[in-house]
Amino acid sequence: MRSQQSIESLINENFVYAKVLDFFGVEFYESRHKTLTQVCQENNIKVETLVSVLENKASDQAIDFLALKKFPVRLLIEYLKHSHQVFIKESLPFLLKLSSKLETPVSTELQRDLKVILPMFVEDFIHHIYEEEDRFFAYVLELDNFVNQRKYSSNVLSRHESFSIQEFALHHSDSDDEMAGIRGITNSYDIDAVKEVQLRVLMQELKAFDDKLAQHARIENDILFPKALELEKASKALFQSKVAMN
């Protein structure tokens, strides 16, 4: 049974488990002689949640949407921030590298367009990610600390007055489809008439990235935003109850 396996045996079984544990905040090298159950208890993690992530990572599958709905807000945000880092450090650099290598004797209009548009898209996309983390994610984590951890911060009160999750969600929905322009100039990544190997690879990588973004947006829109709105509602009620007691 996985829950009774030692961390060391898990990592020996598959080295990617070390990265998963680190993602959950577990110093695996300091806990290598402990069981998975012990580590989960010490770090306030549900055993079944961690086992599910480990198994999905081992098979290189995305975490099931229904499983993500059961994640607490702080863990869901960590999952999304991890996805952001994968985009920034892995996916986007590879796309830029592919586009920079588009060299043929006669450059096509599509190639020229991609070499101009992709760098601008990447810059705007990274800005969008950091804005989301700095404003929205930070606010939701403060709400979670206040409502579920009972850790009061004056920032929560000030943000209540200056930030609206509902307004941010509406703006987020409007800017969700960052890939629309690229999808348009590539005819939805159609490669039937594309002969150049480099361009074919880039088009397929763009489609794969677009699919990942669509799933990422679904997680944010259908799971995180509803959870965040509930937290905001609960925090306002908690504020009111504290005011009434004073």
C-alpha positions in Angstrom: 0.0 0.0 0.0 1.5 3.3 -1.1 0.5 5.2 2.0 2.8 2.9 4.1 5.8 3.1 1.7 8.8 5.1 2.8 9.6 8.3 0.9 12.9 6.8 -0.1 11.3 3.7 -1.7 8.8 5.9 -3.6 11.6 8.0 -5.0 13.6 4.9 -5.9 10.6 3.6 -7.7 10.2 6.8 -9.8 12.4 9.9 -9.4 9.7 12.3 -10.5 8.0 11.7 -7.2 10.7 13.9 -5.6 9.5 16.8 -7.6 5.9 16.1 -6.7 6.7 16.0 -3.0 8.6 19.2 -3.3 5.6 20.8 -5.0 3.6 19.9 -1.9 6.2 21.5 0.3 7.8 18.3 1.5 11.5 18.3 2.0 11.8 14.7 0.7 15.5 14.4 1.5 14.8 15.1 5.2 11.8 12.8 5.3 13.2 9.9 3.3 12.8 7.3 6.1 9.2 8.3 6.9 6.1 6.8 5.4 3.9 8.7 3.1 1.2 8.7 5.8 3.6 10.3 8.3 4.6 13.0 5.9 1.0 13.8 5.0 0.1 14.1 8.7 3.0 16.4 9.4 2.3 18.6 6.4 -1.6 18.6 6.7 -2.0 16.9 3.3 -4.7 14.4 2.5 -3.1 11.0 1.8 -5.5 10.2 -1.0 -4.9 13.6 -2.7 -1.1 13.1 -2.7 -1.3 9.5 -3.9 -3.6 10.6 -6.7 -1.1 13.3 -7.8 1.8 10.8 -7.6 0.0 8.3 -9.7 -1.0 10.8 -12.3 2.5 12.2 -12.5 3.9 8.8 -13.0 1.7 8.2 -15.9 2.3 11.7 -17.2 -1.4 12.5 -17.1 -3.1 15.8 -16.0 -4.8 15.7 -12.6 -8.4 14.8 -13.0 -10.7 17.8 -13.1 -13.0 16.2 -10.5 -10.1 15.6 -8.2 -9.0 19.2 -8.5 -12.5 20.3 -7.4 -11.8 18.6 -4.0 -8.5 20.5 -3.5 -8.5 23.1 -0.8 -8.0 26.6 -2.2 -4.3 27.0 -1.1 -3.4 23.7 -2.8 -5.3 24.5 -5.9 -3.5 27.8 -6.2 -0.1 26.1 -5.8 -1.1 23.7 -8.6 -2.0 26.6 -10.8 1.2 28.5 -10.0 3.2 25.4 -10.8 1.5 25.3 -14.2 2.4 29.0 -14.7 6.0 28.1 -14.0 5.9 25.2 -16.4 4.5 27.6 -19.1 7.2 30.3 -18.4 10.2 28.1 -18.0 9.5 25.2 -20.4 6.6 25.7 -22.8 7.1 29.4 -23.9 10.9 29.2 -24.3 10.6 26.2 -26.5 8.0 27.9 -28.7 10.3 31.0 -29.0 13.2 28.7 -29.9 11.2 27.0 -32.6 10.0 30.2 -34.1 13.5 31.7 -34.1 14.7 28.7 -36.1 12.2 29.2 -38.9 14.6 29.6 -41.7 13.9 28.7 -45.3 15.3 30.0 -48.6 12.0 31.9 -49.1 10.3 32.8 -45.9 6.5 32.5 -46.0 4.1 35.2 -44.8 3.0 32.8 -42.0 6.6 32.3 -40.8 7.2 36.1 -40.8 4.0 36.7 -38.9 4.8 34.1 -36.3 8.4 35.4 -35.7 6.9 38.8 -35.0 3.8 37.9 -33.1 5.1 35.1 -30.8 7.6 37.2 -28.9 4.9 39.9 -28.3 2.4 37.2 -27.2 4.9 35.7 -24.8 5.7 39.1 -23.2 2.0 39.9 -22.7 1.2 36.4 -21.5 3.9 36.5 -18.8 2.7 39.9 -17.7 -0.9 38.5 -17.4 0.4 35.5 -15.3 2.3 37.7 -12.8 -0.6 40.1 -12.5 -2.9 37.3 -11.7 -0.6 35.8 -9.1 0.2 39.2 -7.5 -3.4 40.5 -7.3 -5.9 37.6 -7.5 -4.0 34.6 -6.0 -2.5 36.7 -3.2 -5.9 38.1 -2.3 -7.5 34.7 -2.2 -4.8 33.3 0.0 -5.3 36.1 2.4 -9.0 35.3 2.5 -8.2 31.7 3.1 -5.9 32.5 6.0 -8.5 34.7 7.5 -11.5 32.4 7.1 -10.0 28.9 7.5 -6.8 29.6 9.5 -8.2 32.5 11.5 -5.1 34.6 10.8 -6.2 38.3 10.6 -4.3 40.7 8.4 -5.1 44.4 7.8 -4.5 43.7 4.1 -7.7 41.7 3.9 -9.8 44.7 5.0 -8.1 47.1 2.6 -8.3 44.6 -0.3 -12.0 44.1 0.4 -12.5 47.8 -0.3 -10.3 47.9 -3.4 -10.6 44.5 -5.1 -13.6 42.6 -6.4 -13.3 38.9 -7.3 -16.4 39.1 -9.5 -15.0 42.1 -11.5 -11.6 40.3 -11.8 -13.4 37.2 -13.0 -15.3 39.1 -15.7 -12.1 40.7 -16.9 -10.3 37.4 -16.8 -13.0 35.8 -18.9 -12.6 38.5 -21.5 -8.8 37.9 -21.7 -8.9 34.1 -21.4 -8.3 33.4 -25.1 -4.8 34.8 -25.5 -4.2 32.4 -28.4 -7.1 33.6 -30.5 -4.8 35.7 -32.8 -2.3 33.0 -33.3 -5.1 30.5 -34.0 -6.4 32.9 -36.6 -3.2 33.4 -38.6 -2.4 29.6 -38.5 -6.0 28.6 -39.6 -6.4 26.7 -36.3 -2.9 25.1 -36.6 -3.8 23.5 -39.9 -0.6 21.7 -41.2 -2.1 19.9 -44.3 -0.3 22.3 -46.7 2.8 22.9 -44.5 5.9 21.1 -45.9 8.6 22.6 -43.7 9.4 20.3 -40.8 10.2 23.1 -38.4 7.0 24.9 -39.1 5.0 21.7 -38.8 6.5 21.1 -35.4 5.9 24.6 -34.2 2.3 24.5 -35.3 1.7 21.2 -33.4 3.4 22.6 -30.3 1.3 25.7 -30.5 -1.9 23.6 -30.7 -0.7 21.5 -27.7 0.0 24.7 -25.7 -3.4 26.1 -26.7 -5.1 22.9 -25.4 -3.2 23.2 -22.1 -4.3 26.9 -21.8 -7.9 25.9 -22.4 -7.7 23.3 -19.6 -5.9 25.8 -17.3 -8.6 28.4 -17.9 -11.3 25.9 -17.2 -9.8 25.1 -13.8 -9.6 28.7 -12.9 -13.0 29.7 -14.2 -15.0 26.6 -13.0 -13.1 25.7 -9.8 -11.0 28.5 -8.4 -13.3 31.5 -9.0 -16.4 29.8 -7.4 -14.2 28.8 -4.4 -12.8 32.3 -4.2 -16.2 33.9 -4.3 -17.4 31.7 -1.4 -14.3 32.7 0.6 -14.9 36.4 -0.1 -18.5 36.0 1.1 -17.5 34.1 4.2 -14.8 36.6 5.1 -17.3 39.5 4.9 -19.6 37.6 7.2 -16.7 37.0 9.6 -15.8 40.7 9.6 -19.3 41.7 10.3 -19.5 39.2 13.2 -16.3 40.5 14.7 -17.5 44.1 14.4 -20.8 43.2 16.1 -18.9 41.6 19.0 -16.9 44.8 19.7 
